[in-house]
Amino acid sequence: MNSTLKAFGQLIKFRLTSSVAATSVFGYLLGCKLNSDHSFTELFDWSVFIGVLIGGMLVVFASNGLNQIIEKENDGKMDRTSNRPIVEERITLSQAIIFCWVTGIAGIVLLSLTVPFVAVFLSGLSLALYVFVYTPMKQTSNIAVMIGAIPGALPPLIGYTAVVGRIDEPGMMLFLVQFFWQFPHFWSIAWMLHDDYQKAGYWMLPSSGGRDKKSAYQILIYTVLLIIISMTPVYYGMCSVRALIVILPISLWVLSKAFALFRSLEITDARKLLYSTLIYTPVVFLGYIFF
């Protein structure tokens, strides 16, 4: 029983799903804050919150599982994915397919019962783009990272639209912050795992030269763009200038890691950049919410 639960836990990538769900929650809380006259508790609704959290997680479960179903053969070629449950046949393809159908439909139904249509639509769009566009494109073009950044950036917007029922400027700013964050984050992973990705024919780095100055330069540029975008909510009054107390230091820290990678081209510096990006969005979003 424990081994089966562990296998399904690997199928759904629970830690990744939890981080995605967290960005939805940040979007929901910020939507409550920006659209209430007094405090965010004025608009906070437990049923909507649970719909965003649990419904969103179920949809991500389905996305992650379908990704592994499609990539079964390629996962077996790479060291980091060769122990996935479908590859090792700890879960059969039929079990995985049924599980993904059940969780995906359950997630959409729960969202439909608790949040406005626009949030439900964005959730379905996220699943479709991730599974049916990004996943197959990984073997054909490095633009796949940019396509994959769209579903990856939708969760905070989904959480926000669950409050307001529309896509507006504050919601799009949250989307853009999460969108640009993914480039230094995923390219640092691609830098570390470049050789492994090549075994499956995946080209995830921005330059055709692989771990070269061109790739490092683009990572640095997108990190700068991320920092600039992260400041815009302060300019537009989504949070006070005091938010810079937390946004500026962590932005400069992430930038220093990106610059270090540009100078050295070393895997160790890519790993440091990855760790810094993992901390970045939680700190920035908390800055938006509490300042």
C-alpha positions as CSV (number, residue, x, y, z in Angstrom):
1,M,0.0,0.0,0.0
2,N,2.8,2.4,1.0
3,S,4.7,1.7,-2.2
4,T,1.6,2.3,-4.3
5,L,0.9,5.7,-2.6
6,K,4.6,6.6,-3.1
7,A,4.3,5.7,-6.8
8,F,1.2,7.9,-7.3
9,G,3.0,10.7,-5.3
10,Q,5.8,10.6,-7.8
11,L,3.3,10.6,-10.7
12,I,1.6,13.8,-9.5
13,K,4.9,15.4,-8.5
14,F,3.5,16.5,-5.1
15,R,6.2,19.0,-4.2
16,L,5.9,20.7,-7.6
17,T,2.1,20.7,-7.3
18,S,2.3,22.3,-3.8
19,S,4.4,25.1,-5.1
20,V,2.0,25.7,-8.0
21,A,-0.9,25.7,-5.6
22,A,0.9,28.2,-3.4
23,T,1.1,30.7,-6.2
24,S,-2.7,30.3,-6.8
25,V,-3.2,31.0,-3.1
26,F,-1.0,34.1,-3.3
27,G,-3.1,35.3,-6.3
28,Y,-6.3,34.7,-4.4
29,L,-5.2,36.6,-1.3
30,L,-3.9,39.5,-3.3
31,G,-7.2,39.6,-5.2
32,C,-9.0,39.9,-1.8
33,K,-6.7,42.6,-0.7
34,L,-6.9,44.8,-3.8
35,N,-10.6,44.6,-4.3
36,S,-11.8,45.2,-0.7
37,D,-12.4,48.6,0.9
38,H,-11.0,47.6,4.3
39,S,-9.1,44.3,4.8
40,F,-8.7,41.2,2.6
41,T,-11.0,39.3,5.0
42,E,-13.9,41.3,3.7
43,L,-13.8,39.3,0.4
44,F,-12.2,36.1,1.7
45,D,-14.5,33.1,1.1
46,W,-13.5,29.7,2.4
47,S,-15.5,27.8,-0.3
48,V,-13.7,29.8,-3.0
49,F,-10.4,29.4,-1.3
50,I,-10.8,25.6,-1.1
51,G,-11.9,25.5,-4.7
52,V,-8.8,27.4,-5.9
53,L,-6.5,25.3,-3.7
54,I,-7.9,21.7,-4.1
55,G,-9.4,22.2,-7.5
56,G,-6.2,23.7,-8.8
57,M,-4.1,20.9,-7.3
58,L,-6.3,18.2,-8.9
59,V,-5.9,19.8,-12.3
60,V,-2.1,20.0,-11.8
61,F,-2.1,16.3,-10.7
62,A,-3.7,15.4,-14.1
63,S,-1.2,17.7,-16.0
64,N,1.8,16.1,-14.3
65,G,0.5,12.6,-14.8
66,L,-0.4,13.1,-18.5
67,N,3.1,14.6,-19.0
68,Q,4.7,11.4,-17.7
69,I,2.3,9.2,-19.8
70,I,3.4,11.0,-23.0
71,E,7.0,11.1,-22.1
72,K,7.3,7.5,-20.9
73,E,9.9,6.5,-23.5
74,N,12.0,9.6,-23.2
75,D,11.9,9.4,-19.4
76,G,13.5,6.0,-19.6
77,K,16.5,7.5,-21.4
78,M,17.4,10.1,-18.8
79,D,19.0,9.4,-15.4
80,R,16.9,11.8,-13.4
81,T,13.6,10.4,-14.7
82,S,14.4,6.7,-15.3
83,N,12.9,5.8,-11.9
84,R,9.5,7.4,-12.5
85,P,6.6,5.0,-11.7
86,I,5.4,4.5,-15.2
87,V,8.9,3.8,-16.6
88,E,9.5,1.2,-13.9
89,E,5.9,-0.1,-14.3
90,R,5.0,0.4,-10.7
91,I,1.9,2.1,-12.2
92,T,0.4,0.8,-15.4
93,L,-0.4,3.1,-18.3
94,S,-4.1,2.3,-17.9
95,Q,-4.0,3.1,-14.1
96,A,-2.2,6.4,-14.9
97,I,-4.7,7.3,-17.6
98,I,-7.7,6.6,-15.4
99,F,-6.1,8.5,-12.5
100,C,-5.5,11.6,-14.7
101,W,-9.0,11.6,-16.1
102,V,-10.5,11.3,-12.7
103,T,-8.3,14.0,-11.1
104,G,-8.6,16.3,-14.1
105,I,-12.4,16.1,-14.3
106,A,-12.8,16.3,-10.5
107,G,-10.6,19.5,-10.4
108,I,-12.5,21.2,-13.2
109,V,-15.9,20.3,-11.6
110,L,-14.8,21.6,-8.2
111,L,-13.6,24.8,-9.7
112,S,-16.8,25.1,-11.7
113,L,-18.8,24.9,-8.5
114,T,-16.7,27.4,-6.5
115,V,-15.1,30.0,-8.8
116,P,-16.1,32.3,-11.7
117,F,-16.0,30.9,-15.2
118,V,-12.8,32.8,-16.2
119,A,-10.8,31.0,-13.5
120,V,-12.2,27.6,-14.7
121,F,-11.3,28.5,-18.3
122,L,-7.8,29.5,-17.4
123,S,-7.3,26.2,-15.5
124,G,-8.4,24.2,-18.5
125,L,-6.2,26.3,-20.7
126,S,-3.2,25.7,-18.5
127,L,-3.7,21.9,-18.6
128,A,-4.1,21.9,-22.4
129,L,-1.1,24.1,-23.1
130,Y,1.2,22.1,-20.7
131,V,0.2,18.6,-21.9
132,F,-0.6,19.0,-25.6
133,V,1.6,21.9,-26.7
134,Y,4.6,22.3,-24.3
135,T,5.2,18.6,-23.8
136,P,5.5,17.5,-27.4
137,M,7.4,20.7,-28.4
138,K,10.3,20.0,-26.0
139,Q,11.8,17.7,-28.7
140,T,11.4,20.1,-31.6
141,S,12.3,23.6,-30.4
142,N,13.9,25.5,-27.4
143,I,10.9,27.9,-27.7
144,A,9.1,25.2,-25.7
145,V,10.4,26.8,-22.5
146,M,8.5,30.0,-23.5
147,I,5.4,28.1,-24.3
148,G,5.6,26.2,-21.1
149,A,6.0,29.4,-19.2
150,I,2.4,30.4,-20.1
151,P,0.7,27.5,-18.2
152,G,3.3,27.9,-15.4
153,A,2.3,31.6,-15.0
154,L,-1.4,31.1,-15.0
155,P,-1.9,29.9,-11.3
156,P,-1.6,33.3,-9.7
157,L,-3.9,34.8,-12.3
158,I,-6.3,31.9,-11.7
159,G,-6.3,32.7,-8.0
160,Y,-6.8,36.4,-8.6
161,T,-9.7,35.9,-11.1
162,A,-11.4,33.6,-8.6
163,V,-12.0,36.8,-6.6
164,V,-12.8,39.4,-9.3
165,G,-14.2,37.2,-12.1
166,R,-12.2,39.0,-14.8
167,I,-8.7,39.5,-16.2
168,D,-7.5,43.1,-15.4
169,E,-4.2,44.9,-15.1
170,P,-3.3,43.7,-11.5
171,G,-4.0,40.1,-12.5
172,M,-1.9,40.4,-15.7
173,M,1.0,41.9,-13.6
174,L,0.9,38.8,-11.4
175,F,0.9,36.6,-14.5
176,L,3.9,38.5,-15.9
177,V,5.9,38.2,-12.7
178,Q,5.4,34.5,-12.7
179,F,6.0,34.2,-16.4
180,F,9.4,35.9,-16.4
181,W,10.4,34.2,-13.2
182,Q,10.3,30.8,-15.0
183,F,13.2,31.7,-17.4
184,P,16.0,32.0,-14.8
185,H,14.4,29.1,-12.9
186,F,14.0,26.6,-15.6
187,W,17.1,27.6,-17.6
188,S,19.2,27.0,-14.4
189,I,17.7,23.5,-14.2
190,A,18.4,23.0,-17.9
191,W,22.0,24.2,-17.4
192,M,22.5,21.6,-14.7
193,L,20.8,18.8,-16.6
194,H,21.8,19.7,-20.1
195,D,23.6,16.4,-20.8
196,D,20.8,14.3,-19.4
197,Y,18.2,16.2,-21.5
198,Q,20.3,15.6,-24.6
199,K,19.8,11.8,-24.2
200,A,16.1,12.3,-24.8
201,G,16.6,14.9,-27.6
202,Y,15.4,17.8,-25.4
203,W,16.9,21.2,-26.0
204,M,15.9,23.4,-23.1
205,L,18.7,26.0,-23.1
206,P,18.1,29.2,-25.1
207,S,21.3,29.0,-27.2
208,S,22.1,26.2,-29.7
209,G,25.6,26.2,-28.2
210,G,24.3,24.7,-24.9
211,R,26.2,25.9,-21.8
212,D,27.8,28.9,-23.5
213,K,27.9,32.7,-23.0
214,K,24.9,33.2,-25.2
215,S,22.7,31.1,-22.9
216,A,24.1,32.7,-19.8
217,Y,23.6,36.1,-21.3
218,Q,19.9,35.4,-22.0
219,I,19.4,34.1,-18.5
220,L,20.9,37.3,-17.2
221,I,18.7,39.5,-19.4
222,Y,15.6,37.6,-18.4
223,T,16.5,37.9,-14.7
224,V,16.8,41.7,-15.2
225,L,13.4,41.7,-16.9
226,L,11.9,39.7,-14.0
227,I,13.2,42.3,-11.5
228,I,11.8,45.2,-13.5
229,I,8.4,43.5,-13.8
230,S,8.4,42.7,-10.1
231,M,8.7,46.4,-9.3
232,T,5.7,47.4,-11.5
233,P,3.0,46.5,-8.9
234,V,4.6,49.2,-6.6
235,Y,4.3,51.8,-9.4
236,Y,0.7,50.9,-10.1
237,G,-0.3,51.0,-6.4
238,M,-1.0,47.3,-5.9
239,C,1.2,47.5,-2.9
240,S,3.0,50.3,-1.0
241,V,6.6,51.5,-1.6
242,R,7.4,49.6,1.7
243,A,7.2,46.4,-0.3
244,L,10.6,47.3,-1.8
245,I,12.1,46.5,1.6
246,V,11.7,42.8,0.7
247,I,11.6,43.0,-3.1
248,L,14.9,44.9,-3.7
249,P,17.2,42.7,-1.5
250,I,16.0,39.4,-2.9
251,S,16.0,40.8,-6.5
252,L,19.6,41.9,-6.1
253,W,20.5,38.5,-4.7
254,V,19.0,36.6,-7.6
255,L,20.6,39.0,-10.0
256,S,24.0,38.4,-8.4
257,K,23.5,34.6,-8.9
258,A,22.6,35.1,-12.6
259,F,25.7,37.3,-13.1
260,A,27.9,34.7,-11.4
261,L,26.6,32.1,-13.8
262,F,27.3,34.5,-16.7
263,R,30.9,34.9,-15.6
264,S,31.7,31.3,-14.7
265,L,29.4,29.1,-16.8
266,E,29.7,26.6,-14.0
267,I,27.0,24.1,-13.0
268,T,27.6,25.0,-9.3
269,D,26.5,28.6,-10.1
270,A,23.5,27.4,-12.0
271,R,22.5,25.4,-8.9
272,K,22.9,28.5,-6.7
273,L,20.7,30.5,-9.1
274,L,18.1,27.7,-9.0
275,Y,17.9,27.9,-5.2
276,S,17.6,31.7,-5.2
277,T,14.7,31.5,-7.7
278,L,12.9,29.1,-5.4
279,I,12.8,31.7,-2.7
280,Y,12.1,34.6,-5.0
281,T,8.4,34.4,-5.8
282,P,7.2,33.6,-2.3
283,V,9.0,36.6,-0.9
284,V,7.9,38.9,-3.6
285,F,4.2,37.8,-3.5
286,L,4.2,38.1,0.3
287,G,5.6,41.6,-0.1
288,Y,2.6,42.5,-2.4
289,I,0.1,41.0,0.1
290,F,1.4,42.5,3.4
291,F,2.7,45.9,2.3
